[in-house]
Amino acid sequence: MDILIKPTKLKGKLNMPPSKSLSHRAVICASLCKDGESIVNNLILSEDIKATVEGMKQLTDRHTPHPVIDCRESGSTLRFLIPISLAVNNQCSFTGSSRLFERPLGIYFDIFNEQNITYITYKDIPLYVKGNLKAGTYKMSGRISSQFISGLFFALPLLSDDSNIIITDSLESKSYVYMTIDVMKKFGVVIQQINTNEFYIKGSQNYKSSTYTIEADYSQASFFLVANELGNNIETIGLNDNSLQGDKEIVNIIKRYKNTKKEIIIDASQIPDLVPIISVLASLKNGIITKITNAGRLRVKESDRLKAISTEMKKIGADINETEDGLIIKGVVKLSGAAKISSWNDHRIAMSLAIAATNCEKEIILENCQAVNKSYPSFWDDYKYLGGKVNELNNR
């Protein structure tokens, strides 16, 4: 669906949606409890969370010997549930969008080869796995995605013997690993960190039923926090100042711009999801050059986010260019707008462009606005509630 967005300042109070990252983790842990009922509060069933909920239903249903799990477009669902499936069920198939299976899975394939686990990739069922995950020492890169580590964290405590995970290089997006450890602890399962790059996982642990409330999401709040820095006036309600969420870093990045006049360098290795909205912020910091580095992983997200955000922001007047692993952005006073732009079917691109629209001189047309359903289904309702002017266009 395409929409017309007119330049308007946003104003009002808004409860921030629950963290999608914590929601995945809480649903998984609650599903693995065998001692009773767990309650997960403040959960929104976005498309990604639906995929995890339905996937865990199948994995924990003893009457489904060969689950076929539709991960939709959720990389978290796919990477978290693969090792769990091999710990609780000896065969499973995974389907989802074609773009999802372009994302790297090589770390798991290496493990499968070492442990003689069968895996087949083919067109109708993009991934079929059969075998049993084994306890032991796992050595892997931390630069591709922290989701592989979290996936093994969920699964390895279920095995009878102990395991270790050793990161052979730098651990990127480490806050997500710590979030996994924290949620698992709330459900009675302990992961012990030996040092910066080594974790010990005791076997034969049991997930214990609990009541868990999902805290507000800094990843989604980042759009509104940046909007405020760009002249809007939104009170973001519900954020936890002591949160473990890595995307809380958006608060410090905004402060850095207040104290910078010429150039700012942002290392995105720990905060890749913030890059699209940081790009909007940087594009409107007149006279400041922003260099975003260590963001190469964004090329294999829901879209090639470096190409997507640079392509679309250029259309509305931003001075932004790609590098191999990042972006170089020269801030301008105002964006022109007056263009038809695309979300690239990527929720973070869609929401970032919606915030950019508040600082355009003329209206824009945004294609595939429904991409926000992946993580924040009520985004456009909230946007209009804050005064945003959005009109649906007839799509023929």
Secondary structure as UniProt FT lines:
FT   STRAND          3..6
FT   STRAND          11..15
FT   HELIX           20..31
FT   STRAND          39..41
FT   HELIX           47..59
FT   TURN            62..63
FT   STRAND          68..70
FT   TURN            72..73
FT   HELIX           75..88
FT   STRAND          91..95
FT   TURN            98..99
FT   HELIX           100..102
FT   HELIX           106..115
FT   STRAND          118..120
FT   STRAND          127..130
FT   STRAND          137..140
FT   HELIX           147..155
FT   HELIX           156..158
FT   STRAND          163..167
FT   TURN            172..173
FT   HELIX           174..186
FT   TURN            187..188
FT   STRAND          191..195
FT   TURN            196..197
FT   STRAND          198..201
FT   STRAND          211..213
FT   HELIX           218..229
FT   TURN            230..231
FT   STRAND          233..237
FT   TURN            241..242
FT   HELIX           246..248
FT   HELIX           249..258
FT   STRAND          263..267
FT   TURN            269..270
FT   HELIX           272..274
FT   HELIX           275..283
FT   TURN            286..287
FT   STRAND          289..293
FT   HELIX           296..300
FT   HELIX           305..315
FT   TURN            316..317
FT   STRAND          319..322
FT   STRAND          327..330
FT   STRAND          339..342
FT   TURN            344..345
FT   HELIX           347..357
FT   TURN            358..359
FT   STRAND          364..367
FT   HELIX           369..374
FT   TURN            377..378
FT   HELIX           379..385
FT   TURN            386..387
FT   STRAND          389..392
//
